[in-house]
Amino acid sequence: MNPSYNQLNVKQVSLSYENWLELIKKPLNARPDFSLENGAINIGQVLGRFLGIPLDADEYYNNLFDYVNNAELHLQLLSEDSLNKAIDNSHFQSIQKVLNIYQEQKLSINRFTAFLDGEQLLLKSTIPAIHRKIREAMIATLEHFAQFEQNGLENPELRRVLVDVVKWSINHLQPVLEKADLQRDMPKFLWYSDFKKSHQYFLYYLIKIGCDLVIFHPEGKDALAGFIDGEIFTYHYQNTEKAEPFPTEKRSRKTTVAYRASREIESILNQEGSGLYKPWQLRDYTPSSLTLRTTYDELYLIGKEIAMIRPDFEVANGQVKIPTVFAKIKGVSKNRKEYWERLQAFSESEYSLLIRKLPFTMPGTSDFRYHYRNALDPDGLLSVEKMMQAHYWPYSFLASGLQKGIAHAVRRICDKPDLKPLHGESEEEVIIYLFSQAMHMPKSLIQLLERFDYSQQVPKVIVYNNEHAGMFSRSDAALLLLLNHFGIDIMIYNPPGHNDIENYLDESLYDTHWLDEVVFDLEYKEPSILKRVLFQGILKNLRGD
């Protein structure tokens, strides 16, 4: 390469899934857009994102192994696990020195970069065009930080980002940049899997220098989101799966044609938004509820339907929105036979929990004030991760997806507390009460959630309150609120027409249906033995038992 060229211009080459690998193998002077003119050299850059994972996972991971071990490709692996996090103490002190100067003098970004260069924090190159490009790339990176991070360069995260970009440049970029030849090769990198903010800025910096970069993430997360959205080639595989460690050797298993065809058909039928879901396909999705407004008759029509055919059921972006019913039925209809048949049809289901003795919860006596405050994120909302990792979290034995769903429901009820405050009770005290009660779910309700396949039968909690077996409590109301946010159907029957849940939750949260008569001391009517046997037999047939 003739070092007299002092200007490097970089342009992305047009990629497709079919041609990206051949293009990244090609020397720069054989790629589109390469030219030498007027002291400048123009090169084509390969940038691509590959999100998700194909049907054949073994082949996917074998390909990744080949990409970084193929001598012809020269792709350098970057990932959270592979990054060298060591930094010379003198470099660390120099970064702090430049930050102090910035605070004292309020430097422009150009001068900020000049000070970084003066402290030997930017890489050097014997090729003038690359030497200049490194500084331009740092300016572009700082400008992006100033524009998109809160408070710009005053943001306290600037120090962490700068330290990381400098150390990773020295540890990973410098060894390959020293071998760069602008007519043959610029450094090439493959980023794999999860990322943090510093990783994103380092990748952005590499792109601005002119390096080739391909990103792979089996879960479909985009490391360049918010940096150069929509500007680079992106390929989405059919599936998404939790990322496995980057392969250290090739897998020996081979996928059969029949297995691959079966997975492909399954993928087409069961993708998000298709309306068809295999059993437990959504187990790792986060559920939330959409409480429907219904008439008394609609309550029983919709209550029979599985979740995915209810109005406004929605699955997208790892979330599943479950249309639910939340109703209070006051009094009893004149047609007693119909009243009991409807109630029994729901209460006898294996997906229902009939509660006839109140209260059905035990108020928490521990002070969760400290635990609640310690679980908050900087935005003032509960952190799902902090809750699930805390020693007091009682649901750690459950499947991870269900734990996450419960934690998100706790976060929502505490974000907008709909429990009526007691006299003199502050909003924070109401929230802490909800948080505390959420940690004391009875075993019967936990098991009800465990049976919940989000696209299928919606579990029901049915409270029959004839006021003979105790009184409805505030802790009962708090737990029903949590279950409603999770996506459970809730029906409260009160034959005398008295208040119970109304004392604790605003009536706008649920439907109230007044029936023909108020009846006192009405005992729950068990279904006849014959009817119960027939009903259980139908259930077994439906399940294929």
ABEGO torsion letter per residue (X at the ends): XBAABABBBBBBBBBBAAAAAAAAABBAAABBGBBBBGGBBBBBBBBBBBBEBBABAAAAAAAAAAAAABAAAGBBBBBAAABBABBBAAAAAAAAAAAAAAAAAGBBAAAAAAAAAAAGABBBBABAAAAAAAAAAAAAAAAAAAAABBGEAABAAAAAAAAAAAAAAAAAAAAAAAABBAAABBBBBBBBEBBBAAAAAAAAAAAAAGBBBBBBBAAGBBAABGABBGABBBBBBABBBBBBBBBABBBABBBBAAAAAAAAAAAAAABBGAGBBBBGAAAABBBBBBBBBBBAAAAAAAAABBAAABBGBBBBGGBBBBBBBBBBBBEBBABAAAAAAAAAAAAABAABBBBABOBABBBBABBAAAAAAAABBAAGBBBAAAAAABAABAAAABBAAAAAAAAAAAAAAAABBABBBBBGBBAAAAAAAAAAAAABBBAAAAAAAAABBAABBBBBBBBBBAGABEBBBAAAAAAAAAAAAAGBBBBBBBAAGBBAAAAABBAAABBBBBBABBBBGBBBBBBBAAAAAAAAAAAAAAAGX
